[in-house]
Amino acid sequence: MTWIWSNLDFIWDRTLDHLVLSVPPIILSFLIALPIGWLAHRFRLGRGFILISVGLLYAIPSLPLFVVLPAIVGTSGRDPLNLVIALTIYGVALMVRVVADGLASVDPDVRLSATAVGFSGWALFWQVQLPLAGPVLLAGLRVVAVSTVSLATVGAVIGVQSLGSLFTDGFQRGIEAEIVAGIVCTVLLALAFDGALVALGRLLMPWSRPARPTRSSAPLTPGPKALGAAVHGGEAAK
């Protein structure tokens, strides 16, 4: 604990670095996955190929990817941009299937009704399908956010400053408190991202909130007497 209290500024700086590295990949992965997931949903014949191809991106090991990216992008080996690109790739790999499944979860009758009242293709997507698929997309985005915050720590191996630096520095210097601080801060940051997305979802999608039961409404779980009556009633019906 002494090390932690003496290095709060250092921990805070690494937390801010981690935050800066995590936010762009989360946003970019959603924006990139949206049209790809729409294509997978729209063209059923190519759905399997698209989802499998994009899903395989998540199987790429992170360290080899960090080595290859500088040669492809033209950046230096320790450029934070390499980490942002890698995290975006992993985020897209997770998010594309979520987008395709979310759009497929929209009731076909709703789409037909919207078309019947005059919604064009783009209006149907932006005003009907996307809002109704919002809860599914939000659930996938929460997974992407937590995964991105976790994977961002790997950047410390290539010299990118983040909360992962607490791991590497703590191991090299044998300071257990520094390692624990890195783990705790990473978990707290992931929880903060998740909570922020939940709050944003409630703000943007108020229709997705579960309805609160009123005092006069019947209980969701029947009591013992009700269960017994139902059983006896079913036996009598036989």
Secondary structure, DSSP 8 states (H G I E B T S, - for coil): -HHHHHTHHHHHHHHHHHHHHHHHHHHHHHHHHHHHHHHHHH-HHHHHHHHHHHHGGGGS-HHHHHHHHHHHHT--TT-HHHHHHHHHHHHHHHHHHHHHHHHHTS-HHHHHHHHHTT--HHHHIIIIIHHHHHHHHHHHHHHHHHHHHHHGGGGGGGT--STHHHHHHHHHHT-HHHHHHHHHHHHHHHHHHHHHHHHHHHHH-GGGS-----TTS--SS--HHHHHHHHHHHHHH-
